């Protein structure tokens, strides 16, 4: 099984338990990073905060390079920072 197929199979399990399944998907894709978009992102993060599979969602987003939207309680900017700190060499 290819790694891409493996990721899709793993994703199917956790996504069925995700809190966001009961929400409007557009909530998780704010347009912009100021004003009302910040409020929308915070509302999406509140859903993520009560989600039982939030860590799985974040791992999936990092592994698959999701570059838009709120995933696992993080914005695209926060995920880029996380990815850099996770892969930064340590002395």
N, C-alpha and C positions, 0 to 999 in steps of 0.2 A: 504494500500500500504506500503511495507517495505521501510525503510529509504534508502536502496541501490537503489531500483527502483525509489524512489522519486528523488534521486540525478541524476540518469540517465535522467529522464524526464526533470528536471530543466536544465541540461547540454545541452540538445538538442536545447533549445531556443537560448541561447547566442552563442553557437558554430557556428551557422549559420551566425552570423554577424562578426565572428572573422577575423582579418586581415591575420592571418596565413594560412587560407584556400587557399590562392593564392600563398603560398610559398612551397618550397621543405621541407617536414617534417623533413628531416635529419638535416636541419639548426638548429632545436631546440633541438638536441641531440648530442652536442659536445662530443667527446671522449677525456677525460682528462681535466686538469685544468691549463695547461700552454701553452705557445707558440701559435700555430695556433688555438687551442681550445678556448683560450681567445678571439681571434678575431671573431671566429664563434659565441661565446656566446654574444658578444657585437652586432653583426649583428642581431641576433635573438631578442635581447632586443630592438633594434631600431624598429623592426616590432611591437613589443608589445607596444612601446611608442606611436605609431600612431593608436593603436587598440581601437575601441569604447567600447569593452567589456573586457578590461584588468582587471578591478577590479573583474568582475565575474569569469574570468579565474583563477585569483589568489585565490579567495575564494574557488573555486572548487578544485584546487590543494591542498590547505591546508586541506579542509574537507575530501578529499579522499586519502590523504597521498601520493601524487605523489612524488617519491623519485629519479626521473631521469628527465633530460631535463629542458628546459626553459619554465616556465608556468607563465603567468601574469607578465612577465618582471623580473622574479627572477630565480636564479639558485637553485639547490637542497640545497646547503649550506645556501643560503639566506633564503629559506623557513624554514629550520630547526631552524634557529635563530629567525625568525618571530614567529614560532609556540611556541618556548620556551618563548619568551617575551610576547606573548598573553596569555599564560597559567600560567605565573609566579605569585605567590601570592604577593599581595601588603600589606604593613603594614599600 
